[in-house]
Amino acid sequence: MCKCVMDYLDARNDVVFNKKTMTSSVAIIYKTLMLVKSWRPLLKPKLKPMVNEMINLVASNAMVAM
């Protein structure tokens, strides 16, 4: 859980303090996928298959869009 919080705080701090914004859609998709993957261990077991399917679907569509 600590890793998830640190990922969130790093992204927030980049926007607030460093004035960094993600302009590339690929970067936004990548950051979103990494955030979802880092939270995956905290899910209830019955939701894990749905999340894995969603991650694979988004990742495959992102590869096609590039």
C-alpha atoms as an extended CHARMM CRD file, in Angstrom:
* protein
*
        66  EXT
         1         1  MET       CA              0.0000000000        0.0000000000        0.0000000000  PROA      1               0.0000000000
         2         2  CYS       CA              2.9090000000        2.3130000000        0.7150000000  PROA      2               0.0000000000
         3         3  LYS       CA              4.0650000000        1.9640000000       -2.8970000000  PROA      3               0.0000000000
         4         4  CYS       CA              0.6140000000        2.9950000000       -4.1400000000  PROA      4               0.0000000000
         5         5  VAL       CA              0.5770000000        6.0910000000       -1.9640000000  PROA      5               0.0000000000
         6         6  MET       CA              4.0920000000        7.0560000000       -3.0370000000  PROA      6               0.0000000000
         7         7  ASP       CA              3.1590000000        6.6730000000       -6.7340000000  PROA      7               0.0000000000
         8         8  TYR       CA              0.1820000000        8.9440000000       -6.2200000000  PROA      8               0.0000000000
         9         9  LEU       CA              2.1980000000       11.5310000000       -4.3000000000  PROA      9               0.0000000000
        10        10  ASP       CA              4.9860000000       11.5370000000       -6.8980000000  PROA      10              0.0000000000
        11        11  ALA       CA              2.5200000000       12.2030000000       -9.7090000000  PROA      11              0.0000000000
        12        12  ARG       CA              0.7750000000       14.9000000000       -7.6800000000  PROA      12              0.0000000000
        13        13  ASN       CA              4.0360000000       16.5790000000       -6.7320000000  PROA      13              0.0000000000
        14        14  ASP       CA              5.1830000000       16.6350000000      -10.3530000000  PROA      14              0.0000000000
        15        15  VAL       CA              2.0620000000       18.5550000000      -11.3070000000  PROA      15              0.0000000000
        16        16  VAL       CA              1.8870000000       20.8760000000       -8.2950000000  PROA      16              0.0000000000
        17        17  PHE       CA              5.5170000000       21.7000000000       -7.5730000000  PROA      17              0.0000000000
        18        18  ASN       CA              7.4030000000       20.9750000000      -10.7900000000  PROA      18              0.0000000000
        19        19  LYS       CA              4.6990000000       22.2380000000      -13.1760000000  PROA      19              0.0000000000
        20        20  LYS       CA              4.9850000000       19.0090000000      -15.1640000000  PROA      20              0.0000000000
        21        21  THR       CA              2.0180000000       17.9730000000      -17.2310000000  PROA      21              0.0000000000
        22        22  MET       CA              1.8060000000       14.9550000000      -19.4500000000  PROA      22              0.0000000000
        23        23  THR       CA              1.1750000000       16.0150000000      -23.0160000000  PROA      23              0.0000000000
        24        24  SER       CA              1.6230000000       12.6600000000      -24.6860000000  PROA      24              0.0000000000
        25        25  SER       CA             -1.3650000000       10.3290000000      -24.7000000000  PROA      25              0.0000000000
        26        26  VAL       CA              1.0450000000        7.3970000000      -24.5150000000  PROA      26              0.0000000000
        27        27  ALA       CA              2.5230000000        8.7590000000      -21.2790000000  PROA      27              0.0000000000
        28        28  ILE       CA             -0.9370000000        9.1840000000      -19.7770000000  PROA      28              0.0000000000
        29        29  ILE       CA             -1.9360000000        5.6350000000      -20.7130000000  PROA      29              0.0000000000
        30        30  TYR       CA              1.3380000000        4.2550000000      -19.3530000000  PROA      30              0.0000000000
        31        31  LYS       CA              0.9970000000        6.1340000000      -16.0410000000  PROA      31              0.0000000000
        32        32  THR       CA             -2.6110000000        4.9950000000      -15.6890000000  PROA      32              0.0000000000
        33        33  LEU       CA             -1.7090000000        1.3610000000      -16.3400000000  PROA      33              0.0000000000
        34        34  MET       CA              1.1430000000        1.4800000000      -13.8560000000  PROA      34              0.0000000000
        35        35  LEU       CA             -1.1240000000        3.0010000000      -11.2060000000  PROA      35              0.0000000000
        36        36  VAL       CA             -3.7790000000        0.3210000000      -11.7360000000  PROA      36              0.0000000000
        37        37  LYS       CA             -1.1510000000       -2.4180000000      -11.6530000000  PROA      37              0.0000000000
        38        38  SER       CA              0.3100000000       -1.0930000000       -8.4050000000  PROA      38              0.0000000000
        39        39  TRP       CA             -3.1390000000       -1.1580000000       -6.7580000000  PROA      39              0.0000000000
        40        40  ARG       CA             -3.9800000000       -4.6540000000       -8.0600000000  PROA      40              0.0000000000
        41        41  PRO       CA             -2.6710000000       -6.5450000000       -4.9770000000  PROA      41              0.0000000000
        42        42  LEU       CA             -5.1920000000       -4.7090000000       -2.7880000000  PROA      42              0.0000000000
        43        43  LEU       CA             -8.2180000000       -5.9310000000       -4.7270000000  PROA      43              0.0000000000
        44        44  LYS       CA            -10.6670000000       -8.5250000000       -3.5380000000  PROA      44              0.0000000000
        45        45  PRO       CA             -9.9310000000      -11.9040000000       -5.1470000000  PROA      45              0.0000000000
        46        46  LYS       CA            -13.2110000000      -11.9610000000       -7.0750000000  PROA      46              0.0000000000
        47        47  LEU       CA            -12.3470000000       -8.6520000000       -8.8020000000  PROA      47              0.0000000000
        48        48  LYS       CA             -8.8230000000       -9.6160000000       -9.8860000000  PROA      48              0.0000000000
        49        49  PRO       CA             -9.8500000000      -11.4330000000      -13.1200000000  PROA      49              0.0000000000
        50        50  MET       CA            -11.9150000000       -8.4370000000      -14.2360000000  PROA      50              0.0000000000
        51        51  VAL       CA             -9.0530000000       -6.0260000000      -13.5510000000  PROA      51              0.0000000000
        52        52  ASN       CA             -6.5380000000       -8.2500000000      -15.3370000000  PROA      52              0.0000000000
        53        53  GLU       CA             -8.8390000000       -8.3680000000      -18.3540000000  PROA      53              0.0000000000
        54        54  MET       CA             -9.2510000000       -4.5810000000      -18.2680000000  PROA      54              0.0000000000
        55        55  ILE       CA             -5.4780000000       -4.0250000000      -18.0550000000  PROA      55              0.0000000000
        56        56  ASN       CA             -4.8550000000       -6.3540000000      -20.9960000000  PROA      56              0.0000000000
        57        57  LEU       CA             -7.5830000000       -4.6880000000      -23.0390000000  PROA      57              0.0000000000
        58        58  VAL       CA             -6.2890000000       -1.1630000000      -22.4110000000  PROA      58              0.0000000000
        59        59  ALA       CA             -2.6760000000       -2.2100000000      -23.0140000000  PROA      59              0.0000000000
        60        60  SER       CA             -3.4950000000       -3.9430000000      -26.3110000000  PROA      60              0.0000000000
        61        61  ASN       CA             -5.5630000000       -0.9830000000      -27.5190000000  PROA      61              0.0000000000
        62        62  ALA       CA             -2.7480000000        1.3710000000      -26.5580000000  PROA      62              0.0000000000
        63        63  MET       CA             -0.2930000000       -0.6470000000      -28.6310000000  PROA      63              0.0000000000
        64        64  VAL       CA             -2.6150000000       -0.4430000000      -31.6480000000  PROA      64              0.0000000000
        65        65  ALA       CA             -3.0220000000        3.3340000000      -31.2280000000  PROA      65              0.0000000000
        66        66  MET       CA              0.7220000000        3.9640000000      -31.3280000000  PROA      66              0.0000000000
